Amino acid sequence: MPPRLTVVGSANLDLVAHVERLPRPGETVTDASFARVPGGKGANQAVAAARLGADVRFLGAVGEDSYAEEALAGLRETGVEIEVERRGDTGIALILVAADGENQIVVVPGANATVDAVGTGNILCQLEIPVETVEANARGADFFCLNAAPARPIDVEPDLLVVNRYEFELVSEGKLVALTLGEQGAVLLEKGHEIARAVPPRVSAVDGTGAGDAFTACLVVSHLEGRDWEEALRRACAAGAIAASRSGAQPSLPTAAEVDAILA
């Protein structure tokens, strides 16, 4: 049976402009291309987990506006079970992506700031929803993973904490901590001691928007499938690399077969 995972998190509509380079403060750049794609760290990770073979339930909130169905489209396409409240405005992310894959993101939370759902069983959360909701989910979960992004102080000790270098400075408490290091891969720490390390396969970077979400979802799903942490970390790095080699957040997220193939 596939592993069962509940994702409690954000769902956004991403408004994405592809530019040759990111603007400097006060500068205008032109000749951009534009796309609207489903996003939000919660929805991204739910879609990623489903593509990797998990049975996924998503709990969140969208607005009572025309953006709502666009924001949920990727979840529906991948067969995720959706339970959302509808209130206010759908969350929006304004994203600039440069030709070298670097990005700048501004998030307007909208309905995500009101998410109060609490799941059961294996739960994955991020910090684009209220801290109180994340803390409530941590208390009731059988297995709880927190991707502490965007970073802010929170009083939980998850079973698995996923952070990058900057997030690690604010949130470092976890029974296991997966620290992502970009092109250098990732390390897994237990009580501050390294227990596993992995390096991603080499790819041509196109858009890093969904890479962290692909990494987090793959690490969690691999663990729930019963793989050891070293293999799970290696697969997670591969999933992140594949996502970084494609445009868009949810469109870039790989399947389990694609992860297997790049590691073969």
Secondary structure as GFF3:
##gff-version 3
##sequence-region A 1 264
A	DSSP	beta_strand	4	8	.	.	.	ID=ss1
A	DSSP	beta_strand	12	19	.	.	.	ID=ss2
A	DSSP	beta_strand	33	39	.	.	.	ID=ss3
A	DSSP	alpha_helix	41	51	.	.	.	ID=ss4
A	DSSP	beta_strand	55	62	.	.	.	ID=ss5
A	DSSP	alpha_helix	67	77	.	.	.	ID=ss6
A	DSSP	beta_strand	81	86	.	.	.	ID=ss7
A	DSSP	beta_strand	91	98	.	.	.	ID=ss8
A	DSSP	beta_strand	103	108	.	.	.	ID=ss9
A	DSSP	three_ten_helix	110	114	.	.	.	ID=ss10
A	DSSP	beta_strand	122	126	.	.	.	ID=ss11
A	DSSP	alpha_helix	131	140	.	.	.	ID=ss12
A	DSSP	beta_strand	143	147	.	.	.	ID=ss13
A	DSSP	beta_strand	160	164	.	.	.	ID=ss14
A	DSSP	alpha_helix	165	170	.	.	.	ID=ss15
A	DSSP	beta_strand	177	180	.	.	.	ID=ss16
A	DSSP	three_ten_helix	182	184	.	.	.	ID=ss17
A	DSSP	beta_strand	186	190	.	.	.	ID=ss18
A	DSSP	beta_strand	193	198	.	.	.	ID=ss19
A	DSSP	alpha_helix	211	224	.	.	.	ID=ss20
A	DSSP	alpha_helix	229	244	.	.	.	ID=ss21
A	DSSP	three_ten_helix	250	252	.	.	.	ID=ss22
A	DSSP	alpha_helix	256	263	.	.	.	ID=ss23
###
